[in-house]
C-alpha cells in the first residue's frame, strides 16, 4: 500500500521569506508525484508534477519541488512567498500503471505581511 | 472554456434527508471521481467511474451512491445512511484509462460543494 505524509499541518511565514512544505511518501513500487494547491472555498489546481527525467520540477509561479528517491521525499519550496500564496497545499502520488491518486492531509500555508 | 461544474455550491440538509450533488464536465474526460474533504484529513475517495455505466467504490463509499448514465455527468447522492455528511465535496475528472501515461493522471477539479447537515 502507498501513503503520503505531510508532517506540517500549518506553516506560517512572513511575506518575502522562503518556505519549504515537506512531503514524504511510502510505496513499494515507483510512483508519479504531484503538488496541488487549493485556494479558499475552491477546488484543487495542479501546481507541479514529477513523472520522469530531471528530479527538479518548477511551476510558473516560482514554486519548485525536488524528487529524492533515496529519501522518498518531494518537498515543495519557494524562495520568496507572496500574500497571494496563502492556500492549502496537497502532495499526492500515483503508483505507476495504476489509476489511483493518494493524497496527503495537506499543509496550510499562511503568509503574513 | 472546458471545465467541471459542481452545483449547488452550498447546501443545507436536515437529518434523514437524501441530497444529490451535481457534477458536469465538458472536457470529454473518461474518468470521474468524487472526493470528500474534511479539515486535517485531506481528500478521501468516495466513488469513481472510468467509463459510462460503470463505477467503483472508493475508500469511504458507505452512505453514498452514484450513477454514470452519461459521460459528462456523475451525480453523487448523500443518503440518510451517511452518519456524518457535513463536509466539502469535490468532483474531479481525468483523461485516459487505466495505464498512466505522461500527464494522464492529472485530475481536473470542480470548485466543490459544501454540505451542512442541520
Interface residues (C-beta under 8 A of the other chain):
Chain A: X9 X32 X34 X36 X41 X42 X43 X44 X45 X46 X49 X51 X52 X90 X94 X96 X97 X98 X99 X101 X103 X104 X105 X106
Chain B: X4 X6 X31 X40 X41 X42 X43 X48 X50 X90 X92 X97 X98 X99 X100 X102 X103 X105 X106 X107 X109 X110 X111 X112 X114
